[in-house]
Amino acid sequence: MLKHLTIKLRLILLVGFMALMVILLGLNGWESVRAQANLLSKVYHGNVDAIQVLNNITQLYNTDISDTVQKLDDKSIPVAEGLKRVSQTRDKIQKAWEGYLRTELTDDQKRQAIEIQSLMDKANNSLDNFATMVKNVDDEGVKNFVQHEIFAVKDPITHNIAKLIESHNEVTTSAYESALEHERLIALTTIFAVLFSIIFGLFVVRSITTPLKKAVDDVNRLALGNTDIQMEIDSNDEIGQLLHAMQKMINSSNKMIQALSSVAQGDLTVSVDPRSEHDTLGHALNNMIARLRMMIGEIQEEILTLTSSAQEIVSSVTHASASTSETAAAVTETTATAEELKQTAHVAAEKANDVQKRTDDTLNIVKTSEQSLSCTIEDMKQIQNKMNIISESIIKLSENSIAIGEIIDKVNDLAEQSNLLAVNAAIEAAKVGEQGKGFGVVAQEIRLLAEQSKGATVQVRAILHDIQSSTNAAVMATEQGTKAVLKGVNQSQQSNESMHVLTSSISQTAKAADQISISSQQQLVGVDQVTSAIAQINEAANQNVKVIKQIETAVNDMNRVGISLKLLTDQYQLPERAQVLSSKKSKKGTESKRDFLGTAIPLNRNK
């Protein structure tokens, strides 16, 4: 029944009951004291005083009257004085007796008093006779009265007074026993009232402390992190209301824990319904999930861009590698041709002194030289075309390197933003406490991934720097090779014109033998320069092949990093609306790729 009352009403009821019991006990004690006082007064005035009066009357008869009568018989006192004493004693007895009769007497005591009154009247008559005999100096009568009649008159009175005193003693004893019985009853009543008050107080206190202890046990379990608690509420008092509120809090905490578990498993479609506008934890979890959605969405978009750029770079590098390999093969062929040209020039120089003697042989040699020069010119033109292709490939490779540098800068910015977001998320998780521990682990993993991405971008940037350095060197070498090839083409054309002159003027061969010898020496020097330049071009081409292989390896590593990032972000399931917004933002260009930590969703660091 008390379970349906509030604690305040229970305490009021307990205090009221205790006050009522105190009042009742006080009234009972006061009434008991008053009754005892009345009883004692009654005993004292109705019995003790009466007994004292009766004892005085007995003493007056036994002492004063007997002694005075005896003295009158002995004539030891004067007659007048003796009679006066007897008269005064009789007055005292009469006055005391009248006072006794005014007290509250029982029926038996009244009956005894009537008997004593008659005896006292007889005694007064006898005393009157005695006084007459004393006055008449009837010595014989006085002596007879003293010896016989005085005792016959006095003893019945004292005997009946003794019986009356005994009756008063019995009444006093009965009153005392009644008082003791009344005291026992009061004591038992008081003890019963106190015990009942204690039992009722313990019952009321137990009705408060039992559910309160249970609530404290549940709160201690909740403080240890156990949210699998179902409150047993069997009252509507303040403790029942407290348990209702605690159950609501536990249910809300379980919903938040389920949402965080889903987020930890990669499901970002969940959301937390704040319990009120003052629910800072619910709002903080919603903001955290929203930031994660935007962050993961933008990371996925950037990863797609990174993967696409890496694939394009891989394709360009593969094409450049193939072109470089072809260029290297062409340069090798050109080197062999130049070596043959050098040998031919040596032969021409040796045979120049013997031109006059072997005009026909010279003509054949000149024709052979003419054909060789034509082939050389064609080879030189092919070399020039290959060098132009190499230059264009290297320029395109430099442009791709710059594009890779921009992409790396974006990846580096993304890694820094991810690191900053991970730090902010770790701070928010630390503010949440034990419930944000799982998200703190996710934030730490994101931060480690961001640091790995940043480290990878540093490595790629170093490789790109080496590629750009090698590309610049290759460009310079290509320009030098192009100039050398152009010079060789010009010289080959001059030689070809000279051969035409030799062919048309075979008759003047002897005269021009010295000039042919000089031209052969110059041609030999030019061929040496061409051979040296081609050797440098070959070395630069081999270096370009190595550099392009390094670029290809670095780009493949970057592609693997992008794929790893994509696999990591694909673990998170975004809602359709967040994906649409993320795709729209990715189409807006660089303006939408602002710092989403401070601009798109500013963090409230004052929370």
Secondary structure, 3 states (H helix, E strand, C coil): CHHHCCHHHHHHHHHHHHHHHHHHHHHHHHHHHHHHHHHHHHHHHHHHHHHHHHHHHHHHHHHHHHHHHHHHHHCCCCHHHHHHHHHHHHHHHHHHHHHHHCCCCCHHHHHHHHHHHHHHHHHHHHHHHHHHHHHCCCHHHHHHHHHHHHHHHHHHHHHHHHHHHHHHHHHHHHHHHHHHHHHHHHHHHHHHHHHHHHHHHHHHHHHHHHHHHHHHHHHHHHHCCCCCCCCCCCCCCHHHHHHHHHHHHHHHHHHHHHHHHHHHCCECCCCCCCCCCCCHHHHHHHHHHHHHHHHHHHHHHHHHHHHHHHHHHHHHHHHHHHHHHHHHHHHHHHHHHHHHHHHHHHHHHHHHCCCCCCHHHHHHHHHHHHHHHHHHHHHHHHHHHHHHHHHHHHHHHHHHHHHHHHHHHHHHHHHHHHHHHHHHHHHHHHHHCHHHHHHHHHHHHHHHHHHHHHHHHHHHHHHHHHHHHHHHHHHHHHHHHHHHHHHHHHHHHHHHHHHHHHHHCHHHCCCCHHHHHHHHHHHHHHHHHHHHHHHHHHHHHHHHHHHHHHHHHHHHHHHHHHHHHHHHHHCCECCHHHHHHHHHHHHCHHHHCCCHHHHHCCCCCCC
